């Protein structure tokens, strides 16, 4: 998802879903994260790839783009039962790799440390269902409003919203965010869901604030709700819908209310890496043009979140 990298956005910034009902291909079960994995879908060499010359020479020579990602956010990025990293982002990265002549090597990290890893040059990019927001672009911590870094640029590639889900058959009367007053919600730390819950809690009557329990990843939050440790959970819509479809064979959770907070997912790139940023945009535009992008959207049942072109820093 994510943050204060977040999947995702500040409470003050909207991210309403244009992502339609997810008809995810196959009921792949969610699994735990590993330390590091490599996407091998891109096998072309830099010499034969049409957009290789757009990359910085150091990356072109290396043949690898290191990707920071929280690989526990199905269906965007997660490990299948064989341990392979799969999902929307890895598929897009593989298609982009063919254009650029490099492999995208996904390295697992907790979501709220990805931008820090980018700043420290541990990763070349962060690609992890991360919402493009002005706060992130400017290096502002969404929780404190304080400057925490230089900020990043985003190459936007998808649109998604935020949903609330509950245990199936036990919605606790929750239909909207205001219905969470006096209740407990589980979220992934540093995400828009956490920001929204904090903002909503401030509006609640005295004595009926929202209890918010954050976790390092979304699977932990789901486990807590499944065990009865909370009244509701919240995630990006594609992730919430996937959990509803697959967890317990579709018997564990249900979506409640409407999606909120429309905003783009973006690939995060350091501010001083404009050539890499522009190369990624060119690769995304190329796979949109040649139809590979739409094939991936259809594969994962998320075509209503598709974009017509890649955009730089389109978040608000």
JOJOTA-V645058 format. One record per run of one state. SS is the DSSP state (H for helix, E for strand, - for the rest). FROM is the first residue (numbers start at 1). LEN is the number of residues. If there is no record, write none. Layout:
((SS & FROM & LEN) (SS & FROM & LEN))
This chain:
((- & 1 & 35) (E & 36 & 1) (- & 37 & 15) (H & 52 & 3) (- & 55 & 2) (H & 57 & 6) (- & 63 & 1) (E & 64 & 6) (- & 70 & 3) (E & 73 & 1) (- & 74 & 3) (E & 77 & 3) (- & 80 & 5) (E & 85 & 2) (- & 87 & 1) (H & 88 & 13) (- & 101 & 2) (E & 103 & 6) (- & 109 & 2) (H & 111 & 9) (- & 120 & 5) (E & 125 & 2) (- & 127 & 4) (E & 131 & 1) (- & 132 & 2) (H & 134 & 5) (- & 139 & 1) (E & 140 & 1) (- & 141 & 6) (E & 147 & 1) (- & 148 & 4) (E & 152 & 16) (- & 168 & 2) (E & 170 & 1) (- & 171 & 6) (H & 177 & 4) (- & 181 & 3) (E & 184 & 5) (- & 189 & 3) (H & 192 & 12) (- & 204 & 7) (E & 211 & 5) (- & 216 & 2) (H & 218 & 9) (- & 227 & 5) (E & 232 & 5) (H & 237 & 14) (- & 251 & 2) (E & 253 & 18) (- & 271 & 3) (H & 274 & 17) (- & 291 & 1) (H & 292 & 8) (- & 300 & 3) (H & 303 & 3) (- & 306 & 5) (E & 311 & 2) (- & 313 & 4))
